[in-house]
Amino acid sequence: MIATASMSKRRQQSGDQTVVRKRILEAAFAAFMKSGYATASTLEIATSARVSKRELYALVGNKQKMLIACIRERAKRLDVPAHLPAPRDRESLAHVLASFGTKLVREVSDPTVIGVFRLAIAEAVHAPEVARALDSTGREASRAALRKIMAQAQAQASGLLTAHRAELAGQFAGLLWRDLMVSLLLGVAKRPKPRESARRARDAAAAFLQLHPLLNDEPPT
């Protein structure tokens, strides 16, 4: 009975901490967007999150850890969806690339994400750690997901893709984004609607396959 009550209390405390941690990260992100990473203070963030600075450091850490945590939470959405099958031929590869490409455009073009990119650019001189965190945690998530897709294609069908997976991932990403990211950062383009994102991803997948005309259509026997 006592052990059960103790376990229940620990679970409640863990749940409470999760809620508070989320509140801290939301306050941190809002402060970064409003004041800039270098200028925002932990006191400002703690006050907004309604926690003490001691609790803030215990649950999340310093500003850099808060920034990385904010980016990491968003980056979780960029993993390859479990329901996507491993590509075995040109048709299935086109489908997987189009599906993931659509998701990638929708997630990365979200105004919140674009705001993080703008923050990294604005703080490039005074706080280069923002750009490093964004690149190593945020952008790497999408690169890793694309490398995973390319690796699956290479493993499932010998000769389907012969170049290095990182190079292949970079090729598809370039075809997918073209100049859209720059236009979004400059504020001269709006976030693509779902149908536009899907069309862009399909076009990128088709163009990618055209770059590799000797792909083997037959799965290994």
VODOKE-858470 format. One record per residue (C-alpha): residue number from 1; x, z, y. Coordinates in pm, whole numbers. Example, Ala and Ser with C-alpha at 12.3 -4.5 7.8 and 13.67 -1.06 7.14 Angstrom:
residues 2
SITE     i       xx       zz       yy
SITE     1     1230      780     -450
SITE     2     1367      714     -106
end
This chain:
residues 221
SITE     i       xx       zz       yy
SITE     1        0        0        0
SITE     2      278      102      241
SITE     3      484     -204      147
SITE     4      184     -433      207
SITE     5      119     -277      549
SITE     6      485     -311      642
SITE     7      489     -679      540
SITE     8      171     -743      736
SITE     9      325     -581     1044
SITE    10      639     -794     1013
SITE    11      429    -1109      986
SITE    12      234    -1010     1295
SITE    13      554     -943     1486
SITE    14      695    -1278     1375
SITE    15      378    -1451     1489
SITE    16      390    -1270     1824
SITE    17      753    -1374     1871
SITE    18      668    -1736     1795
SITE    19      400    -1731     2065
SITE    20      633    -1568     2316
SITE    21      917    -1809     2231
SITE    22      687    -2103     2289
SITE    23      584    -1956     2624
SITE    24      950    -1917     2722
SITE    25     1032    -2276     2633
SITE    26      734    -2405     2829
SITE    27      839    -2198     3130
SITE    28     1199    -2316     3095
SITE    29     1102    -2680     3081
SITE    30      874    -2643     3383
SITE    31     1154    -2473     3576
SITE    32     1405    -2744     3482
SITE    33     1166    -3014     3598
SITE    34     1082    -2834     3923
SITE    35     1417    -2691     4033
SITE    36     1670    -2885     3829
SITE    37     1869    -2749     3538
SITE    38     2161    -2621     3746
SITE    39     1939    -2449     4002
SITE    40     1676    -2296     3774
SITE    41     1751    -1933     3698
SITE    42     1683    -1729     3388
SITE    43     1504    -1476     3610
SITE    44     1270    -1749     3731
SITE    45     1204    -1857     3373
SITE    46     1154    -1500     3247
SITE    47      913    -1421     3531
SITE    48      710    -1735     3464
SITE    49      702    -1662     3090
SITE    50      604    -1299     3157
SITE    51      895    -1156     2959
SITE    52     1204     -956     3042
SITE    53     1541    -1127     3066
SITE    54     1650     -921     2767
SITE    55     1361    -1055     2560
SITE    56     1431    -1408     2684
SITE    57     1793    -1393     2565
SITE    58     1695    -1230     2236
SITE    59     1433    -1491     2144
SITE    60     1595    -1807     2280
SITE    61     1929    -1753     2452
SITE    62     2089    -1884     2768
SITE    63     1976    -2187     2969
SITE    64     2167    -2434     2755
SITE    65     2010    -2297     2437
SITE    66     1669    -2315     2604
SITE    67     1729    -2677     2697
SITE    68     1845    -2767     2347
SITE    69     1545    -2587     2197
SITE    70     1307    -2779     2426
SITE    71     1463    -3110     2326
SITE    72     1478    -3018     1956
SITE    73     1108    -2930     1947
SITE    74     1023    -3274     2080
SITE    75     1278    -3448     1858
SITE    76     1100    -3320     1546
SITE    77      838    -3587     1608
SITE    78     1097    -3862     1565
SITE    79     1162    -3818     1194
SITE    80     1053    -4092      956
SITE    81      692    -4016      853
SITE    82      668    -3908      490
SITE    83      392    -4158      418
SITE    84      611    -4460      496
SITE    85      733    -4622      172
SITE    86     1098    -4710      119
SITE    87     1137    -5080      211
SITE    88     1208    -5301      -91
SITE    89     1182    -5652       57
SITE    90     1142    -5834      388
SITE    91      768    -5772      408
SITE    92      785    -5399      343
SITE    93     1087    -5363      575
SITE    94      896    -5537      854
SITE    95      603    -5300      797
SITE    96      820    -4987      803
SITE    97     1010    -5097     1113
SITE    98      690    -5190     1295
SITE    99      526    -4858     1204
SITE   100      820    -4643     1302
SITE   101      894    -4856     1607
SITE   102      539    -4801     1732
SITE   103      577    -4426     1689
SITE   104      917    -4431     1860
SITE   105      791    -4615     2167
SITE   106      490    -4386     2200
SITE   107      694    -4065     2168
SITE   108      989    -4160     2386
SITE   109      780    -4321     2660
SITE   110      580    -3999     2700
SITE   111      611    -3886     3064
SITE   112      754    -3552     2951
SITE   113     1036    -3722     2761
SITE   114     1106    -3960     3047
SITE   115     1126    -3652     3268
SITE   116     1403    -3511     3047
SITE   117     1598    -3838     3073
SITE   118     1563    -3830     3452
SITE   119     1676    -3468     3454
SITE   120     1986    -3558     3250
SITE   121     2070    -3839     3493
SITE   122     2013    -3623     3801
SITE   123     2230    -3342     3661
SITE   124     2504    -3570     3524
SITE   125     2764    -3437     3771
SITE   126     2668    -3071     3810
SITE   127     2544    -3004     3455
SITE   128     2672    -3269     3212
SITE   129     2563    -3047     2924
SITE   130     2206    -3169     2984
SITE   131     2304    -3526     2897
SITE   132     2511    -3411     2602
SITE   133     2221    -3207     2466
SITE   134     1979    -3495     2511
SITE   135     2214    -3738     2337
SITE   136     2321    -3517     2047
SITE   137     1981    -3362     1979
SITE   138     1712    -3591     2117
SITE   139     1848    -3945     2097
SITE   140     2030    -3870     1773
SITE   141     1696    -3789     1607
SITE   142     1570    -4145     1658
SITE   143     1907    -4296     1563
SITE   144     1918    -4088     1245
SITE   145     1564    -4193     1153
SITE   146     1650    -4561     1193
SITE   147     1970    -4519      993
SITE   148     1763    -4356      720
SITE   149     1528    -4655      708
SITE   150     1821    -4897      688
SITE   151     1987    -4689      417
SITE   152     1665    -4686      215
SITE   153     1641    -5063      243
SITE   154     2000    -5103      125
SITE   155     1948    -4862     -164
SITE   156     1619    -5009     -283
SITE   157     1718    -5375     -274
SITE   158     2074    -5489     -321
SITE   159     2165    -5744      -55
SITE   160     1858    -5672      158
SITE   161     2078    -5558      446
SITE   162     2455    -5595      434
SITE   163     2577    -5465      772
SITE   164     2655    -5100      842
SITE   165     2336    -4896      879
SITE   166     2439    -4764     1224
SITE   167     2489    -5119     1348
SITE   168     2154    -5224     1203
SITE   169     1980    -4927     1365
SITE   170     2135    -5017     1700
SITE   171     2022    -5378     1668
SITE   172     1662    -5282     1604
SITE   173     1660    -5023     1882
SITE   174     1790    -5281     2128
SITE   175     1524    -5532     2026
SITE   176     1255    -5264     2046
SITE   177     1335    -5130     2392
SITE   178     1490    -5428     2571
SITE   179     1460    -5323     2940
SITE   180     1157    -5096     2900
SITE   181     1348    -4767     2917
SITE   182     1520    -4860     3243
SITE   183     1187    -4967     3391
SITE   184     1026    -4638     3285
SITE   185     1312    -4436     3433
SITE   186     1282    -4625     3761
SITE   187      907    -4576     3764
SITE   188      839    -4949     3790
SITE   189      666    -4966     3450
SITE   190      386    -4761     3301
SITE   191      386    -4608     2955
SITE   192      276    -4878     2707
SITE   193      -69    -4832     2562
SITE   194      -96    -4793     2183
SITE   195     -176    -5161     2129
SITE   196      116    -5268     2350
SITE   197      351    -5032     2164
SITE   198      241    -5176     1829
SITE   199      289    -5533     1948
SITE   200      634    -5453     2085
SITE   201      734    -5294     1754
SITE   202      605    -5589     1549
SITE   203      794    -5834     1771
SITE   204     1111    -5628     1736
SITE   205     1077    -5617     1357
SITE   206     1026    -5994     1343
SITE   207     1325    -6057     1569
SITE   208     1537    -5819     1361
SITE   209     1458    -6010     1043
SITE   210     1547    -6336     1215
SITE   211     1892    -6193     1280
SITE   212     1932    -6145      904
SITE   213     1802    -6472      752
SITE   214     1989    -6426      424
SITE   215     1807    -6108      326
SITE   216     1731    -6092      -46
SITE   217     1355    -6094     -102
SITE   218     1373    -5986     -464
SITE   219     1400    -5619     -561
SITE   220     1671    -5532     -811
SITE   221     1579    -5569    -1179
end
